Amino acid sequence: MGLFRALVPLLVLHLLGGSNASLVQLKDNGYEDIIVAIDPDVPEDGEIIEHIKDMVSTASTYLFEATEKRFFFKTVSILIPETWDANPEYKRPKHESYKHADVIVAPPTLPNRDEPYTRQFTECGEKAEYIHFTPDFVLGKKENEYGPSGRLLVHEWAHLRWGVFDEYNEDQPYYSAKSKKIEATRCSAGISGRNSVHKCQGGSCSTRSCKINPTTKLYEKDCQFFPDKVQTEKASIMFMQSIDSVVEFCNEKNHNQEAPSLQNLKCNYRSTWEVIRESEDFTNTTAMETPPPPPTFSLLRIRDRIVCLVLDKSGSMSAGSRLTRMNQAAKLFLMQTVENGSWVGMVHFDSTASIKSELIQVRSNTERDTLVKSLPTYANGGTSICSGIAKAFEVIRKVDPQLDGSEIVLLTDGEDNTAKNCVNEVTESGVIIHLIALGPSADPAVTQMSNQTGGNHYYASDNAENNGLIDAFAALTSENVGLSQKSIQLESKGLNLNTSAWMNDTVTVDSTVGKDTFFLVTWTKQPPSISLWDPNGTLTANFTQDTVSRMAYLSIPGDAKVGTWIYNLQAKADSETLTITVTSRAANSAVPPITVSAKMNKDTNTFPSPMIVYAEVQQGYVPILGASVTAVIESSNGHTTVLDLLDNGSGADAFKDDGVYSRYFTGYSENGRYSLKVRAHAATSSTRRSLKHALSRAAYIPGWVVDGEIEGNPPRPEADENTETILENFSRTASGGAFVVSGYPNTPVTDPYPPSQITDLAATPEGEEVTLTWTAPGENFDVGKVERYIIRISGSMIELRDNFDAALQVNTTDLVPKEANSKETFTFKPGNISEENATHIFIAIQSVDKSSLTSKVSNIAQVALFIPEADPDPEENNSSGVNVFAVVLSVVLSVVVVSIILSTVICVIKKKNSSSSPGTHL
């Protein structure tokens, strides 16, 4: 805990939202509805607001010129925390919330790490999650290290909006170029500077030339590239926008395809400007003829939460146990989920609507008990959703004439052909609609209301075993309070049992939670036998039984004991469904709790297009690695698919060890709504907090070369990854909302899914042979086993990328594919390639399944046939440096370096191909 006690408390107000949580719209070349949110733990400082305005205004001009007069920032809302004093300038938020924040101003992820970064875990061309700036960065205190904030905002915006990647690589800062020299990873290659080891101690600095590492054949670890302060190169913003002359993105004319940058790896060696040009933003706009207006800003201050439950009690709610299940879930929300200080009201509706509780500010269990008594006790009549919403407006206006930012939790199970009549009114009202659709028949118009007002959308089937309704209500915590105030779900489980059968399991209360711990047990027929033991082995009694609602609950006073709690539930009737839900809150506001959040990559999808499940496990802003994460996806008819999510950097998972666990979903069973739930727990003793630097973090300026001398900055603060903390056991559950599928056929279809693309191919020389390693794909994306692999080599990266089938094929007769997500290894001899003039060999793989469907071509690995030359020593006059060229086979890059080589190896390979078919084997 020492690391996190040292942190300024983090509230982490941006967990995974829907597939596209941002509210930003592009209208007439201007980005509207941008949200910059200030974290509540940032001490009040009006200068932060003024610096945000200056940063965005400067960025808008820079963006406009960098995109050839195509884009600018038009309207920006600055979300001010409730912890800051009120001000007449501050208005109330409407649909804006931390969930939708595009830029977050919050304390550093780890102490002294003020690095700006973009949370980006999807593929090239796809939008990222959010930009993270620290207060010191916004206030201009880190300009020496990161450059002007306005320019850096444009760099991060390109990550966020267009899904491009950095054109530097901190893990591979150097590469072996086709010129047979060591070059710094950058774009364009025309950026000039010096490679040196620069050290300062006690006010004295020393500089020396870089030495070559005998293992990597590249420069040593302490070597850094110091750019010249005065440059003429204009590109690229995704390398180092802090260089005064840089005003453009790299394009196809000046893009450095050799460099081992993430941009090359993730975007198939295309330049950033090519990716931007292919974006929806670019294709829907034309260049402007006149300069844009400056951005306009709205200052919005968070206020008390106002939420009104609008509950369906129409006749269809009497089917099965729908009304009872709704009341069980609503009781959990009222007794445990909704935060103290919130204002809560309640409306019931069938063919008409009635107010059952005016808004009450929740301060204690007294108000919670009063609200619980207002839940419906019977169901009949038709369905009029608009009537229920209208009554909720009436309830809210009695306390707050402005509806802006108020929430309505709408639960409905039926179709209502009049619901579409109030969509426009709801959308324009400023109210946020959270939809809980119970069963398959909820009207599509309410989904539209939820989407257009920035609300959440949940789905629960009639299968009580999956506990979907309770999970949905448990997820409805405020989006504008800190994690220390939020209810966190530790457990959610259900089973169908016969008489005397047991539901036995454990739930872990870790040290980051324990406050307000709440156990809820439900049944469908008869009260079960309930036994609960705390970590000391003491039997816990005093469950409160509510036979009308068919539930029993227990609130642990104070902080629950840390450790493993054991529960035994015994059914007392046949065909009984038992569920258990456990929630808690942070034990200490100064120590962020471990959280899991989940989402699908889309809210709507058409069969057979695959979807991707994402689950993010964090403590504060720090990723949790090595966890066991499982997704449960349920269709409208109750069909369930269980997926083990992976953080291995292959298949659907874009980056290894970033705390985001992913998997493809193709298990469609019907059209309609599907729900997502995710479970996470500490898998083994290897589950740990990551101290690795954030991906897509801003480049740190090590210093500048001025008049031939290095003017250095202090070394970048880094955490020692060898000190990563092994975590105690924990368990978490979270709802990932709902998505809708269409186009599912009535008749069976042939195999529509190829193997997933291999993205981690690496090559290592071993004498005269080359050993390849990669993660195995599956028969259907990342499930099953492929039939065979096709491996091809070329002397030209471009030829291999663009004309893979024509490249020389390697004999893979002895290569037997393994199950998906296994580690594959294959060794081969490249053949009689002349070493006299050859420089690199490029290698790629394609997978084939039993239906002869082929994957995309893998990333391109390479090996080199030389040791590159070091830079000339600047201290030696007229010296060309030490030539360490030798004819040996050495790897200089595993997965990301690309080179365009005009060498005799091309001739050799083409000569072989000219006398054989493309399928000829080495």
N, C-alpha and C positions, 0 to 999 in steps of 0.2 A: 504493500500500500504506500510505501514511502514516495514513490514516483508521483502518485496521484495526489497525495497530500501536499506535495510541493507545488502542484498546479493551482493557478487561480481557478476557482470552481467553474466548471463548464456546464452549460445547460443543454447544449447540443439540440438546438431547436429544429434542425433540419434532418429528420429521418426520411427514409425512402418514401416518396409520395407515389402518385399514380405513374403511369407510363410516361406522362409528360406533365409534371407538376407546375412548370412555369406558365405564367399568364401572359407572357410577352407576345405581342402581335406586331407584324410588320405592315405598316400602312403608308403608302406614298413615300417609300424609301426610308421611313423613320421607324425605329423600334419604340413601341408604346408599352406602357404598363410594366416597365422594369421595376423590380423591387430590390432595394438595398436595405437589409435588416440589421439593426444593431442589437447584439445580444444583451439580455438583461444584466449580465455580469460585467458589462463594460461600464465603468464609473461614468457618471454624467459629465459630459464635456461638450459644450456647444461648438467648440472648434472642430470636433469630428464631423458634425453636420456640414459646416462650411467647407471643410476639406473634401468631403464626399462630393459636394456640388462642383468644386473646382476640378476635381479628378475627372468626373463624368463629362464636364464641359470641354476640358482639354482633350479627353479621349474621343469625344464626338468629332471634333475637327480632324484629329489624326486618323480616325476610322474612315471618315469621308474621303480623305486623300488616298489612303492605303487601298481602298476598294474601288478606285477609279471613279469617284464621285457617285457612289451607288448607295451607301448606307450611312446613317447617323442615328444618334440617340435623341428621341423626341420627348417622351414623358417618363419621369422617374419618380417613384414613391419611396421615401425614406421612412422605414418602419422604426418607430422610437419605442423603447420598452416602457412598460408601466412603472418600472422602478425610477424612471426619470420624472422630474416635476412637470406638472401640467403647464401649458403655455398657450396663449390665445392663438398662436400661429398653428398649433397642432390640431388637425382634424381627426375624425374617427376613420379607422379602416373600413373598407367595404368588403370586398372579397379578398383583400390582401392579408396574408398571414405568413408566418415563418415557413410553413410548408411550401409556399410558392416562391420563396426568396431566391433570387438569381445571384445576389452577392450577399455574403454574410460577413459582418464585422464582429469578430469574436476574439477572445484571448488565444494565444498560441496553442497549437495542438499539444506540444510538449514545451517545457520551460526553455526560454531563450531561442525558440525556433519561430521567428517571425516571418518565415518564408510564405509568400503568397502561393496559392495553388488552386487548381480546379479539380473537384472530385469527378473523375472520369473513368468509367469502367465498361464502356460499351465500345463498339467497333467504329472504324473510320466512317466519317460522314454522319454519325448519330450524335444527337445532343447529349451533353453531359449533365451533371446534377446541379452543381452550384460552384461559385467562386468563394474562396475563403481569404479574407484580408484580416490582419491584426490591427488594433488601434494605432500602434506605433507606426506601422506602414502607412496607414491612411493619413496620419499626422505629419508625414514627411520625414520621420526620424530614421528611415532605412533607405533613403534615396541613394546614398553612396554605394550601398550593397546591391540594390535592385533597379536603380534608375528611376526616372520620373513616373509617378503613379498613373498618370493618364495614359502614357504609352503602354505601361504594363497591363492596364485594364484591357486594352485592345488585344494584346497577346492572349490574355486569359479568356476574353470574349470569343476568340476564334476557337479555343478548346470547347467552350460552353455551347456555342450556337451552331458551329459547323463541324464539330467533331474532328478537327485536325490535331496533330500531335507535335511535340517539340522536335526541333531540328538540332538538338544537342543530345548527348546521352551520358549521364554521369557514371553509369556502370561501364561504358565503353567510350571514354573520352577521346581515344585515338584509334586509328585504323591504318592498315597498309594499303596505300593507294596504287593505282596502276602505274604511276610514275616511279614505283619502287621506293617511295619515301614514306615516312610516317607523317600523317596529317591529322590535325585536330578535327573532331567531328563537328561539322558546321555547315551552314548553307547561307549564302553561297560560299563556294570554295575561295572566292576572291576576297573574303574578309581577311585582312592581314594582321599579323601579330607575331609574338614570340613564344616559343615553348621553353619554359624555364622552371627551375625549382627556386622558389623565392621564400626565404624564411626570415622572420623578425623575432628578436628577443632582447628585452631590456633596452629598447630604443635603438637597437642596431640591427640592420638588415643585411642579408647576403643573398646573392643571386649566382646560380651556376647553371650550366647546360644540363639537360636531362640525359640520364643514362638509359640504356635499353635493358629491359627485363629479359633475362635469358630464357625464361619459360614462355612468355607471351610474345617475345620478339617485338614488343612495342615499348613505349616509354614507361618508366617506373611510376609507382603509385603517386608520388608527391609532385610529379610533373604537371604543370598547368599551362593552359593557353591564355596568354595575356594579349588582348586585342590592342591594336594601335588606337590611340585616342582620336587621331585625325584619320578619317577614312573617306573613300569616295564611293564605296559599294552601297547600293540602295536596298539590298535584300540580305537577310530576311527578318521579318518581325517575329517569326517563330524560332529564330536563333537568339538574337540579342537586340531587341528593340531599343535598348538603352544607348546604342551607338547613334550619335547625332545624325549621321548620313542615312541611316536605315529608315525607309519610309514605305517599303513594299513587302509583299509576301513573295517567296521564291516561286517562280513559274517554270514552265517546261524548258525555257531557254537557259535559265541559270541554276536550275535545281541540281544539287549534288547527289546523284544516285549512288555514289560509292559509300557515302557516310553511313555508319551504323546507327542511324537515328530511329526513334520510334515512328516518325512520320514515314520513313521508308518501309519499315517492317509492317506497320498496321495498315498502310494505305497503298500497298503494292507498288512502292517506289515512285508514286506520283507526287508531284509538288503540292504544297499547301494551296496554291492558287487554283490548281486544277480541281482539287476537292471542293473548294469554295464555289467555283464556277458551276459545279454540278449540283449545288444545294438548291433546295426549293426557294430559298430567299433570293438567290441570284436569278433563277429562271423566271421568277415572277416580277422582276423589276427591270428598269432601264436606267441608264446613267442620267443624273440630273444636270440641268443646264445652268442652274444658279446655286450659290452656296446655301446650305440649310440654315434654318433658324437655330438659335441656341436651345439646349434642353430646358424644359420646364419641370419644376420640382414640386411635389406635394409632401408635406410633413405629416405623418400619420402616427398617432400615439395609441398603443394598445390600451384597452380598458377591461373592466370586469367582463367575464364571460356571461352571455345571455343565451340560454338554450331552451327551446320548447319541444317537448315530445308530442308528436302527432301520431296517434296510434289507431290502427285499423281495427274496428270491432264489428265489421260486417259479417253477414251470415257465413261466408266461406271460412272465416276464422274459427268456426266451431268444428271444422273438419279435423279429424285426428285429435291432436293435442296442441294445435297452433296457438290458441289463446293462452293456454297454460304456459307453453314454452316462451311466448312473448313476455308474459308477466315475470317468469323466472329471469329472463335476460334483462328486462327493464329494472327489476329489483337490484340486480348486480350493479347496473349503471347508477342507480339512485343511492344505493347504500355504500358503494365503494369507488366507482370509476370517476364520477363527476367531482371536481376539485372544490374544496372549501373556498368560499367567496363567490362562487358562481351563482347566477340567478337562474332558477329552473321553474318552468310552468308545464302544464299538460292539457292536451286537447284529445278527445275521442271523436271518431267519425265513423259513420256508416253511410246511409243516404243523406244524412244531415250531420252537423258537427256541434259539439258542445264543449264549453270550457269546464274542465274538472279541477284545475288549480291555476290560480293566478301566479305570476312570478314570485318566487320566494328565494331570498338569498340564503344559501346553505352555509351555516356556520357551525353546526353540530349535528349529532344524530337526531335531535328533535325535529329539525326541518326535513331530514331525510325520511324519517318515519312518517311524517305528515304526507309527503309526496307519495310514498309507497301505498298509502291507503287510498289514493286516487286512481289506482290502476283499474282497468275494466274487469267486471266479474261475469259478463255474459256477452254473447255475440249474436247479432241478427241484423237484417236489413241489407240494403244495397251498398254501393261504394261511391262516395263523392270526395275524391282527393282534394279538389279545389276548395270545397267547403271546409275541410280540415285545415288547409293552409291559411284560408281567410281568417278563421278563428284564431290561429296562431299569431297572425299579424295583429289582431285585436289585442291579444294578451300582451304581446311585446310592447305595443305602442302605449299601454297604460303606464309603463315604467320608462320607456324611451321612445318618444315620438319618431325618432330616426331609427329605421330598421337596420342601418348600415352595420355589417359585421355580426349581427345576431345570427344564431344557428337554429335550424329546425331539423330534428331527427324524425324522419318520416318512415314509418314502417307500414308496409301494405303487402297484401297477398293477391290482390285481384286486378282484373282489367277494369278500366274506367274510360269509356270513349269520350268523356268530357274533360279529362285531365289536360288534354292539349290546349284547352281554352284559356288556361291561366299560365302557360309557359312564359309568355312574354312579360306578364305582370311580375311573376316571380323573378325572372332574370333581371329585370330593371329595378327591383325593390332594394337590392343591396343585401338581402338575406342569403345565407349559405345553407343549401339543402344537402343533408346527409341522407342517402337512401339506403334502407335495409329492405331488400326484396325477399319475401318469404314465399317459397314455392315458385313454380315456373311461370305463373300467369301475371306477375306484376306488370303494370302498363309501361310501355316504352317511353311515354312522355315524361315520366318521373326520372328516368335515366337521363333524359335531356336536361331536365331541371338541375340535377346534381352536377352534371358535367359543366353546364354553362355558369353555374354559380361558384365553382371551385370546391364543391363538396366531395365527400367520400362516397363510394358506392360499394355496398356489401351484398352478398347473396347467401341465403341459407336454405337448404333443401328441407324436405319433410323428414329426412333421416335424422332423428334426434341423436343417434349414436355419434355423429360427427361434430356435435356441439356447436354448429355454425352460428346459430342465433346468439348464443352467449358470447362467442368469440367476436361477433360484430359489435355488440354493445360494449364489450371490454376494450375494443380498439378506439372508442370514441372519446379519447382524452383530448384536452384542449391543445390546439396547435400553437398556442402563444404563451405557454408557461414552461418553466424549466423542468428538466427530468426529475429533480428532487420532489416535485409536486405531482408527478404523473403516476398513475397506477400502472404497474408492470405485470404482465401475465407470465406466471412461472409454469403453469400446467394447464392443459385442456385435453381431456381424454374421455372417451365413452365406450361402452361395450353392451352388446345384446346378450343377456344371460337367461338361464332357466333357474328354477327354484334351487336354492342352496348353493348355487355357483358363486365363485368369488372373483372380485376384481381387485387384485393386489398389485401395488407398485410403490414407488418412492418419488419424492419431489425434493429437490435440493434448494435450501435457502442459503445463498452465499453471503459473504460479508458486505457486499455492496447494497444489499436489500435487507428487508426484515421489518421495516416500519409498516403499520397498518396491514399486516398479513391476514388474508381472508381466505377461508376454505368454503367452497360451495359444492354441495352434492345434490343432484336432481334424480328423480325417478319418474316412470310413467304409470306404474300401477300401485305398488305398495312400498312403504318406507323400508329401506334396507337396514341391515345391521352395519353400523359404522364404527370402526376402530382407527384411532390415529395416535401414533407414538412420536414423540419429539426425539431429537438426536441423542438425548440422554437415556432413551428407552422408557420414558415416563408416558403412561397412557393419558391422553388428553380427552377430557369429557366436555360436557356443557354445550354440545351442538344445539342450536335453536331449531326446532322442527316446525315447518309451515306446511301442514298437510293439504291445505286448500291449493297452494301453489306447487305442491309436491317437491319441496326442496328443504334442505337443512343447511345451516351455515354456522360458521364459527369465526369470530374475530379474535386474533391473538393480541392480548394487551401488551403495550410497550413494543419492544423489538423481539421478533421471533428468534429463537436460538439458531445459530448458524450450524449447518450440517444437513444430514439426510433425515427427512421425515418419512415415516412409513405409514401407508394407509391400507386398510382392508375393508372392502365393501362386499357384503353378502346379499344377493338377491333373495327376495321372499315371494316371488311369483314367477311363473313361466313367461317367456317372451318379454322379459323385463329389459328396459334400457336404463342403464345407470351412467351418469356422467360426473366428473369431478373437475372443478376449476379452482386454481389457486392464484391469487394476485397479491402484490406487495408494493411497497414504495421504497425509495432510497433510504438507507439507514443513516446516511450522513450527507448533508447538502454540499460538503466540501469534497466528497469522493463520488465521481460520476458512476452510476450503476451500469452494469453490462446490459446492453439492449440488442434486440434483433428486430429488423424491419424488413418487409418483403414487398415485391411488386412483380408484375408481368411486364414484358417490354411493350405490350400494346393493350389498349382497353377493348378493342374490337379486332376480330381476325376472321379471315375467310379460309376454309379448308381448301387444300391441305397444307397451307403455309405453316411452318413450325413457329412456335413461340419460345420465349426464353424466360425462365424463372430466375429472379435475382433475390438474394437474401443478404443483408449487410449486418455483420456482427461487430459491435464496437463497444469500447468503454470510453466515454467522452467522444472525442474525435479520433481516438486511436484504434486501429483495426485489431480484431482478435483473430489469430491464426490457429489452424489446427483443430478447429471445432468440428463436431459432428452435426450436420445440418440436413434436415429432411423436409421436403415439401409434400403436402397433401392437397391434391386438386380434385374437387368433387363437381360432377355435372348435375344438371337439373333433375335427372332421374336417380341420383344417388350413386352413380358409378364413380369409383374412387381410384385415382392413380397416385402412387407413392414414388417419389424421386429422391435419391441421395444427391444432394447438391455438392459441388466440388469447387475448390479454390486452387486448381492446378494449372491454370493458364492454357488449357487446351479445350477443344470443342466449343461450347457456348461460353466458357469462362475466358474473358479477354486477357486478364492479367493474373499471374500466379502470386499468391501471398499478398493480396491487397485487402483481405477481410470481406470480400464480396464473393459469395458462393453461388454458382450458377449451374443451369442444366437446360437442355432442350426439352420441350414438351410437345409430343405428337399424339398423345393418347386420347384423341377425340372419340366420343361415343354418340354424340347427337348435336343438334343445333341448340342454341339458347345460352343461358348463363352458366358460368362455372365459378366456383369459389376457390381461393387459395389460402392455405394455412401453412405456417412454417414452424418447425421445432428446432431448437439448437441446444446443445449441451457440450460440456467439456469432454472431448472424446478420450484422450489419454493424457499422460503426463507431459505431452508435447504441446498442449494447448497454451498459447502464450499471447501477451500483448506485443504488437509489432513496434519496434523502434526504428524501422526502416523509413527513409524519407518518403514523402508522399509522391506518387506519380503526378506528372504534369505540374510539378512545382517550378516556380520561376527560376531562371538562371541567376546564380550568384556571381556578381562581378568580382573576380579575384583581384583586379587592379587594371591599370592601363599602362601602355608603353607611351611615354611622353618624351620626345626628343631623345629617343634611344635608351631611356632609363625606365625601369619599372617603378610605378607608384602604386604600391599594393594596399589592399584592404585587409582588415583582420581576417583570420581564417573563419570559414563558415562554421557555426556551432553545429556539431553533429553528436548524435547519441551512439554509444557503443552497442551495436546489434548483438554482441556476445553477452550483454547483460540483460537480454530480454527476459521478462519475468514469467515463470511458469504459473499458470492460473490455477486457483482452486476449482473444484467442481462447481458447475452452475447449470441451471435449466431455464429455458425461456420458450415462450410460444407467442406467435403474433399472427394476426389476420393480414393477408395481403390484398384484401378487397376482391372485386369480381371483374370478370371479363366476359364478352359475348362473342360466340362463334356462329357463323353462318356458312352455308354452302356444303354442309355435310351430306353426302349422298345417301340415297335410300338403298342402294345396292353396293356390295363390296367392291373395293377398288384394288388394283394391283399395287405393288410396293411403290409408293411415291417418294420415298426418302432415300437419298444417297448417303454415303459416309460423310462425316464432317471433315472440314479442311484441317490438315495438319499444320499447326502454327508454331511448333517449337523444334523443328528439325535442326540438329546441330551436327557438325562434322569435325572429327579429330584425326590427325595423321598418326599413323603407327608404322614407322619404317616405310615400306613401299605401298602400304595399304592405307585405306581411309575407313574409319569407323563412324557410322551414323547412329544417332540416337533420336528418338521421338516418342511422343505419347500416342498409343494406338487409338484410332477412331473406331466407330462401330458400324455395324450393318446399316442401322438407321441413325444417322448422325453420331451420337455418342453412346449407343446401346447395341450390344451384340458384338459380332466379330466380322471383319471384312473377309472377302474371299482371297484377295491377293493385292500386292503392291506393284506399282510401276515406278521404277527409279530411272531417271535420265540425267545426263550430264552434258555440259556445253562449255565452250570457252567464252561465251558471251551471255551475260545476265539477261540482256534484252531479248536475245534469240530464245533463251530458255523460257522466259516469262511469256513472250508473245507467240511462240511457236513450239510449245512443249512437245507435241506429238512428233515433230521432225527431229528432235534431239536424239543423241546416241543413248540407247537403252542398256542398262546394267542387267546382267544375268541374276535373277532373284529366285531361281529354282529352289534353292534351299531355305528360302525365307518363308516361314510358316507364321501367319498373323496370330496375334494374341487377342484376348478379350479387350474390349474398349477400356481405356484409361490405364492399361498396363504400359510399362516402359519397354519399348522395342529397341533392339540393338542389331546392327547389320554391318559386316565388314566386307569390303571388296577391294580389288586391285584395279586402279584406274586404267592400266594398260600401258602401252609403249608411247606415252606422250613425251615429246622431246622436251628435255629440261633446259636446253640451251636458251630458248627464247620464250618459252611459256611462262606465264605469271600466275594465273589463278585457274581453278576448275570450279564451276558452279554446279550445284546439285539440287534437285527437287524431286518430290514424290507425289504420286496420285494413287488413291485407293479405289478399289473396285469391289462392289458387293456381289452377292449371288444372282441378283437380277441384272448384272452388268451395268448398274448405275455407277458413275464415277464421281469422285469428290472434286472439289476445286483443287488446283495445283497448290502444293504447300508453299510455305515461305522458302526462300532460296538460301541455302547454306553455301559456303565456299571454303576451299583450302588454297593456300598460296605455295608457290614453288620457289620462294626466295625469302631472305631476311631483308627487311627494308632498311634504307639508309637513315641515319640520324641527321638532324639539322647540323649545318656547320656551326662550330663554336664561335659566337660573336666576339669572343675575346681574342681570337687568333686572326690577325690581319691576313687577308687574301687566302684564308684557309677554306677549303671546300668541305672540311669535316672529315671524320673517320669513316671510311667506306667499309662497312661490315657485311657487304653483300656476300652471300655464299649460296651454293646450289644445294639446298636442302629442302625437304618438304616440311612446312610448318604451318600450323593453323593460325590465322590472324583474326578469324571471326567465326562465330558459330552460327548465328541465326539472322543477323540483320545487315551485315555489310553487303553492299552491292557494288559492282564495278562494271564499266564498259571497257572491255579489253580488246585492243587490236593487236593480237599476238599470233604466233604461229600455231598455238593450240587450237584456234578456230579453224585454221587450215587443215590441221590434222583430223579434227573431228568431222569437218565437212567432207574431207576426202574419204573417210570411212563411210559416211552416209551416202556419198555419191555412188558407191559400189554395193550398197545394201539397202534394204527397206528400212523405214523408220523403226521397225520392231527389232532390228538387228541387235544382238546382245554382245556386250564386251566379253 
